[in-house]
Amino acid sequence: MKDAAVTDVLFGINSVESRLLAGKQGVHTLTVREGPLSRRVEALVELAESAAIPVQRVADRALDEMTSISHQGVALTVAPMVMLGEKALDQILEANTEGLLLLVLDGVTDPRNFGACLRSAATLGVHCVIVPKDNSAPLNAAAAKTASGGASIVPVVQVVNLVRCIEQLKQRGIWIVGTLLEADQAIEQVDLSGNVAIVMGSEERGMRDRTTKACDYLVNIPMPYVNLGFNVSVATGICLYEAVRQRLHAALPSVLSE
């Protein structure tokens, strides 16, 4: 008897919708609950059928047994999401020579935080997320659920030595901006409109010392109540948005002159 093909399952309307919109490649089956369907789930069924993706109906109980997270009556069986190797990073850098925006996660080990960071990265147009091979969250079902399809949109590259990777990015003309609670500069004081990699550390320890020393700039998010702080995924969204805001502002004069 042959071994069953290895697959992953995405749950939740947003995750499934984003993955279906990304294309049928690697998508196996859409599973939806029996009985009346909401308009959004009906739209997912229509989207799958238009792409010739098989649709099966099961009892809610069967979906409950598949996952402990909220499935919203829908699941999508797909080829496993995988971390890309360092060669993929070279290809991404060669294909995007201007306005490059990278996200580096140094020590984010919680899958849901990881997924939320991926969602922000995908939403705000990050070209690539870079994580270390060790001391990093897995790209599992919990991460995929929180990412709401972001894990299928933005490539995630896993590197053996994060500091060495950062040094290689610097050699390519990419500025490394690390986030640090005690930094003297606020993030809006640093030019993020060029080729930039934003580095986020873990919630417990922040960036590692070697990573901190490798950064070109260290910045903070101005906060009236520092003791409260931000969850790492929230902080990631804020920092990435600041980069996007600066880029939009830089492009505005040329748009107005047309």
Sine and cosine of phi, psi and omega as CSV:
sin_phi,cos_phi,sin_psi,cos_psi,sin_omega,cos_omega
0.00,0.00,0.75,-0.66,-0.02,-1.00
-0.97,0.23,0.54,-0.84,0.07,-1.00
-0.93,0.37,0.60,-0.80,0.05,-1.00
-0.92,0.40,0.55,-0.84,0.02,-1.00
-0.90,0.44,0.62,-0.79,0.02,-1.00
-0.97,0.25,0.78,-0.62,0.00,-1.00
-0.67,-0.74,0.28,-0.96,0.15,-0.99
-0.89,-0.45,0.33,-0.94,0.03,-1.00
-0.80,-0.60,0.80,-0.60,0.08,-1.00
-0.99,-0.15,0.65,-0.76,-0.01,-1.00
-0.84,-0.55,0.49,-0.87,0.06,-1.00
0.99,-0.16,0.58,-0.81,-0.10,-0.99
-0.88,0.48,-0.73,0.69,-0.05,-1.00
-0.90,0.44,-0.71,0.71,-0.01,-1.00
-0.88,0.47,-0.72,0.69,-0.04,-1.00
-0.92,0.39,-0.68,0.73,0.00,-1.00
-0.87,0.49,-0.73,0.68,-0.02,-1.00
-0.88,0.48,-0.65,0.76,-0.02,-1.00
-0.93,0.36,-0.64,0.76,0.04,-1.00
-0.90,0.43,-0.64,0.77,0.01,-1.00
-0.93,0.38,-0.38,0.92,0.01,-1.00
-0.97,0.24,-0.16,0.99,0.03,-1.00
0.86,-0.51,0.35,-0.94,-0.08,-1.00
-0.99,0.13,-0.21,0.98,-0.01,-1.00
-0.84,0.54,0.83,-0.55,0.03,-1.00
0.99,0.11,0.00,1.00,0.02,-1.00
-1.00,-0.09,0.77,-0.64,-0.06,-1.00
-0.98,-0.22,-0.86,0.51,-0.12,-0.99
-0.54,-0.84,0.65,-0.76,0.16,-0.99
-0.99,-0.17,0.79,-0.61,0.02,-1.00
-0.90,-0.44,0.79,-0.62,0.02,-1.00
-0.76,-0.65,0.38,-0.92,-0.02,-1.00
-0.93,0.37,0.46,-0.89,0.10,-0.99
-0.95,0.31,0.34,-0.94,0.04,-1.00
1.00,-0.04,-0.15,-0.99,-0.01,-1.00
-0.87,0.50,0.60,-0.80,-0.02,-1.00
-0.90,-0.43,0.51,-0.86,0.10,-0.99
-0.94,0.35,0.26,-0.97,0.01,-1.00
-0.87,0.50,-0.62,0.78,-0.04,-1.00
-0.93,0.38,-0.64,0.77,0.03,-1.00
-0.94,0.34,-0.62,0.78,0.08,-1.00
-0.86,0.51,-0.62,0.78,0.02,-1.00
-0.91,0.42,-0.59,0.81,0.05,-1.00
-0.90,0.43,-0.66,0.75,0.03,-1.00
-0.88,0.47,-0.70,0.71,0.02,-1.00
-0.89,0.45,-0.64,0.77,0.00,-1.00
-0.90,0.44,-0.69,0.73,0.01,-1.00
-0.91,0.41,-0.71,0.70,-0.03,-1.00
-0.90,0.43,-0.58,0.81,0.03,-1.00
-0.92,0.40,-0.39,0.92,0.03,-1.00
-0.99,-0.17,0.18,0.98,0.00,-1.00
0.87,0.50,0.58,0.81,0.08,-1.00
-1.00,-0.08,0.80,-0.60,-0.03,-1.00
-0.86,0.51,0.64,-0.77,0.03,-1.00
-0.86,-0.52,0.78,-0.63,0.05,-1.00
-0.83,-0.55,0.52,-0.86,0.00,-1.00
-0.94,-0.34,0.72,-0.70,0.01,-1.00
-0.67,-0.74,0.29,-0.96,0.07,-1.00
-0.93,0.36,0.47,-0.88,0.04,-1.00
-0.80,0.60,-0.59,0.81,-0.03,-1.00
-0.85,0.52,-0.63,0.78,0.00,-1.00
-0.91,0.42,-0.63,0.78,0.06,-1.00
-0.93,0.37,-0.63,0.78,0.04,-1.00
-0.86,0.52,-0.60,0.80,-0.04,-1.00
-0.97,0.26,-0.27,0.96,-0.02,-1.00
-0.99,0.12,-0.40,0.92,-0.11,-0.99
-0.39,-0.92,0.41,-0.91,0.08,-1.00
-0.99,-0.14,-0.11,0.99,0.01,-1.00
-1.00,-0.08,0.24,-0.97,-0.05,-1.00
-0.93,0.37,0.88,-0.48,-0.06,-1.00
-0.99,-0.12,-0.30,0.96,0.02,-1.00
0.85,0.53,0.41,0.91,0.07,-1.00
0.98,0.18,0.30,0.95,-0.05,-1.00
-0.53,-0.85,0.61,-0.79,0.03,-1.00
-0.57,-0.82,0.52,-0.85,0.00,-1.00
-0.77,-0.64,0.87,-0.49,0.03,-1.00
-1.00,0.03,0.83,-0.56,-0.10,-0.99
-0.70,-0.72,0.26,-0.97,0.16,-0.99
-0.89,0.45,0.55,-0.84,-0.08,-1.00
-0.85,0.53,0.67,-0.74,0.17,-0.99
-0.96,0.27,0.69,-0.72,-0.08,-1.00
-0.78,-0.63,0.48,-0.88,0.17,-0.99
-0.96,0.28,0.67,-0.74,0.05,-1.00
-1.00,0.07,0.40,-0.92,0.02,-1.00
-1.00,0.06,0.05,-1.00,-0.10,-1.00
-0.92,0.39,-0.41,0.91,0.05,-1.00
-0.90,0.43,-0.57,0.82,0.03,-1.00
-0.90,0.44,-0.56,0.83,0.03,-1.00
-0.90,0.45,-0.67,0.74,0.04,-1.00
-0.85,0.53,-0.67,0.74,0.00,-1.00
-0.91,0.42,-0.64,0.77,0.01,-1.00
-0.91,0.42,-0.68,0.74,-0.02,-1.00
-0.92,0.39,-0.60,0.80,0.01,-1.00
-0.94,0.33,-0.50,0.86,-0.02,-1.00
-0.99,0.13,-0.29,0.96,-0.06,-1.00
-0.75,-0.66,1.00,-0.04,-0.09,-1.00
-0.99,-0.12,-0.24,0.97,0.00,-1.00
-0.77,-0.64,0.59,-0.81,0.03,-1.00
0.89,0.45,0.53,0.85,-0.05,-1.00
-0.96,0.27,0.73,-0.68,0.05,-1.00
-0.78,-0.62,0.90,-0.43,-0.01,-1.00
-0.90,-0.44,0.47,-0.88,0.10,-0.99
-0.86,-0.52,0.81,-0.58,0.03,-1.00
-0.92,-0.39,0.82,-0.57,0.01,-1.00
-0.94,-0.33,0.91,-0.41,-0.07,-1.00
-0.96,-0.29,1.00,-0.02,0.09,-1.00
1.00,-0.07,0.36,0.93,0.09,-1.00
-0.99,0.12,0.96,-0.29,-0.16,-0.99
-0.96,-0.28,-0.22,0.98,0.00,-1.00
-1.00,0.09,0.83,-0.55,-0.06,-1.00
-0.84,0.54,-0.60,0.80,-0.02,-1.00
-0.95,0.31,-0.62,0.78,0.11,-0.99
-0.89,0.45,-0.67,0.74,0.04,-1.00
-0.85,0.52,-0.74,0.67,0.00,-1.00
-0.88,0.48,-0.64,0.76,0.01,-1.00
-0.91,0.41,-0.60,0.80,0.07,-1.00
-0.90,0.43,-0.65,0.76,0.02,-1.00
-0.90,0.43,-0.62,0.79,0.02,-1.00
-0.89,0.46,-0.72,0.69,0.03,-1.00
-0.89,0.46,-0.66,0.75,-0.01,-1.00
-0.88,0.47,-0.70,0.72,0.00,-1.00
-0.92,0.39,-0.68,0.73,-0.04,-1.00
-0.89,0.45,-0.60,0.80,-0.11,-0.99
-0.98,-0.19,0.23,0.97,0.19,-0.98
0.98,0.19,0.46,0.89,0.06,-1.00
-0.91,0.41,0.68,-0.73,-0.04,-1.00
-0.98,0.21,-0.45,0.89,-0.05,-1.00
-0.23,-0.97,0.60,-0.80,0.13,-0.99
-0.95,-0.32,0.75,-0.66,-0.05,-1.00
-0.91,-0.42,0.76,-0.65,0.02,-1.00
-0.73,-0.69,0.45,-0.89,0.07,-1.00
-0.98,0.21,0.43,-0.90,0.02,-1.00
-0.90,0.44,-0.64,0.77,0.01,-1.00
-0.98,-0.21,0.42,-0.91,0.05,-1.00
0.84,0.54,0.76,0.65,0.03,-1.00
-0.57,-0.82,0.53,-0.85,-0.02,-1.00
-0.91,0.41,0.53,-0.85,0.07,-1.00
-0.97,0.24,0.40,-0.92,0.07,-1.00
-1.00,-0.02,0.95,0.30,-0.11,-0.99
-0.96,-0.27,-0.16,-0.99,-0.06,-1.00
-0.88,0.47,-0.62,0.79,0.00,-1.00
-0.90,0.43,-0.66,0.75,0.03,-1.00
-0.91,0.41,-0.68,0.74,-0.02,-1.00
-0.90,0.44,-0.65,0.76,0.01,-1.00
-0.88,0.48,-0.74,0.68,-0.02,-1.00
-0.93,0.38,-0.54,0.84,-0.01,-1.00
-0.93,0.35,-0.31,0.95,0.01,-1.00
0.79,0.62,0.69,0.73,0.02,-1.00
1.00,-0.10,-0.21,0.98,-0.03,-1.00
-0.88,0.48,-0.51,0.86,-0.01,-1.00
-0.93,0.38,-0.33,0.95,0.03,-1.00
-1.00,-0.05,-0.10,0.99,-0.07,-1.00
-0.96,-0.28,-0.75,0.66,-0.04,-1.00
-0.99,-0.14,0.77,-0.63,0.02,-1.00
-0.93,0.36,0.61,-0.79,0.04,-1.00
-0.90,-0.43,0.87,-0.49,-0.05,-1.00
-0.95,-0.31,0.75,-0.66,0.01,-1.00
-0.97,-0.25,0.79,-0.61,-0.03,-1.00
-0.87,-0.49,0.52,-0.86,-0.03,-1.00
-0.95,0.31,-0.70,0.71,-0.05,-1.00
-0.82,-0.57,0.96,-0.27,-0.11,-0.99
-0.91,0.41,-0.67,0.74,-0.03,-1.00
-0.91,0.42,-0.65,0.76,0.05,-1.00
-0.89,0.46,-0.64,0.77,0.04,-1.00
-0.89,0.46,-0.68,0.74,0.02,-1.00
-0.88,0.48,-0.67,0.74,0.02,-1.00
-0.89,0.46,-0.60,0.80,0.04,-1.00
-0.93,0.37,-0.59,0.80,0.07,-1.00
-0.89,0.45,-0.66,0.75,0.01,-1.00
-0.89,0.46,-0.62,0.79,0.03,-1.00
-0.90,0.43,-0.40,0.92,0.04,-1.00
-1.00,0.03,0.10,0.99,0.04,-1.00
1.00,0.09,0.39,0.92,0.02,-1.00
-0.99,-0.17,0.81,-0.58,0.01,-1.00
-0.98,0.17,0.69,-0.72,-0.04,-1.00
-0.97,-0.24,0.89,-0.46,-0.05,-1.00
-0.91,-0.42,0.94,-0.34,-0.01,-1.00
-0.99,-0.10,0.55,-0.84,0.00,-1.00
-0.98,-0.19,0.76,-0.64,-0.08,-1.00
-0.56,-0.83,0.77,-0.63,-0.05,-1.00
-0.85,0.52,-0.58,0.81,-0.07,-1.00
-1.00,-0.03,0.12,0.99,-0.05,-1.00
-0.89,0.46,0.50,-0.87,-0.03,-1.00
-0.99,0.15,-0.45,0.89,-0.05,-1.00
-0.99,-0.17,0.63,-0.78,0.15,-0.99
-0.99,0.16,0.46,-0.89,-0.11,-0.99
-0.88,0.48,-0.53,0.85,-0.02,-1.00
-0.95,0.30,-0.17,0.99,0.02,-1.00
-1.00,0.07,-0.10,1.00,-0.01,-1.00
-0.95,-0.32,0.67,-0.74,0.00,-1.00
-0.95,0.30,0.91,-0.41,-0.01,-1.00
-0.93,-0.37,0.31,0.95,-0.11,-0.99
-1.00,0.06,-0.20,0.98,-0.01,-1.00
-0.99,-0.13,-0.54,-0.84,0.06,-1.00
-0.99,0.15,0.92,-0.39,-0.18,-0.98
-0.69,-0.73,0.62,-0.79,0.19,-0.98
-0.88,-0.48,0.84,-0.54,0.03,-1.00
-0.99,-0.13,0.79,-0.61,-0.07,-1.00
-0.95,-0.30,0.80,-0.60,0.05,-1.00
-0.90,-0.43,0.69,-0.72,0.03,-1.00
-0.99,-0.12,-0.03,-1.00,0.01,-1.00
-0.96,0.27,0.34,-0.94,0.00,-1.00
-0.92,0.39,-0.59,0.81,-0.09,-1.00
-0.97,0.23,-0.69,0.73,-0.14,-0.99
-0.85,-0.53,-0.10,0.99,-0.08,-1.00
0.94,0.34,-0.39,-0.92,0.04,-1.00
-0.95,0.30,0.50,-0.87,0.10,-0.99
-0.94,0.35,0.38,-0.93,-0.07,-1.00
-0.85,0.53,-0.70,0.72,-0.03,-1.00
-0.91,0.42,-0.60,0.80,0.04,-1.00
-0.92,0.40,-0.69,0.73,0.01,-1.00
-0.85,0.52,-0.70,0.71,-0.03,-1.00
-0.92,0.40,-0.42,0.91,-0.03,-1.00
-0.99,0.15,-0.18,0.98,-0.06,-1.00
-0.98,0.22,0.55,-0.83,0.09,-1.00
-0.98,0.21,-0.61,0.79,0.01,-1.00
-0.73,-0.69,0.54,-0.84,0.13,-0.99
-0.87,-0.50,0.79,-0.61,-0.10,-1.00
-0.74,-0.67,0.34,-0.94,0.10,-1.00
-0.83,-0.56,0.24,-0.97,0.15,-0.99
-0.99,-0.16,0.89,-0.45,-0.03,-1.00
-0.85,0.53,0.77,-0.63,-0.03,-1.00
-0.64,-0.77,0.81,-0.58,0.08,-1.00
-0.90,0.44,-0.52,0.85,-0.04,-1.00
-0.86,-0.51,0.99,0.13,-0.10,-0.99
-0.89,0.46,-0.55,0.84,-0.05,-1.00
-0.89,0.45,-0.43,0.90,0.03,-1.00
-0.98,0.18,-0.78,0.63,0.06,-1.00
0.92,0.40,-0.13,-0.99,-0.01,-1.00
-0.85,-0.53,0.54,-0.84,0.25,-0.97
-0.86,0.51,0.53,-0.85,-0.08,-1.00
-0.87,0.50,-0.56,0.83,-0.01,-1.00
-0.95,0.32,-0.59,0.81,0.06,-1.00
-0.92,0.39,-0.71,0.71,0.03,-1.00
-0.87,0.49,-0.61,0.79,0.03,-1.00
-0.89,0.46,-0.72,0.69,0.02,-1.00
-0.86,0.50,-0.66,0.75,0.00,-1.00
-0.90,0.44,-0.72,0.69,-0.04,-1.00
-0.92,0.40,-0.67,0.74,0.02,-1.00
-0.92,0.40,-0.62,0.79,0.02,-1.00
-0.90,0.44,-0.62,0.78,0.02,-1.00
-0.87,0.49,-0.64,0.77,0.05,-1.00
-0.89,0.45,-0.70,0.71,0.01,-1.00
-0.91,0.42,-0.66,0.75,0.01,-1.00
-0.86,0.51,-0.71,0.71,0.01,-1.00
-0.90,0.45,-0.62,0.78,-0.01,-1.00
-0.93,0.38,-0.65,0.76,0.05,-1.00
-0.91,0.42,-0.64,0.77,0.01,-1.00
-0.91,0.40,-0.64,0.77,0.00,-1.00
-0.91,0.41,-0.54,0.84,-0.03,-1.00
-0.99,0.15,-0.29,0.96,-0.12,-0.99
-0.87,0.49,-0.72,0.69,-0.01,-1.00
-0.85,0.52,-0.63,0.78,-0.02,-1.00
-0.93,0.36,-0.57,0.82,0.04,-1.00
-0.92,0.39,-0.67,0.74,-0.03,-1.00
-0.93,0.37,-0.45,0.90,-0.05,-1.00
-0.99,0.15,-0.19,0.98,-0.03,-1.00
-0.97,0.25,0.00,0.00,0.00,0.00
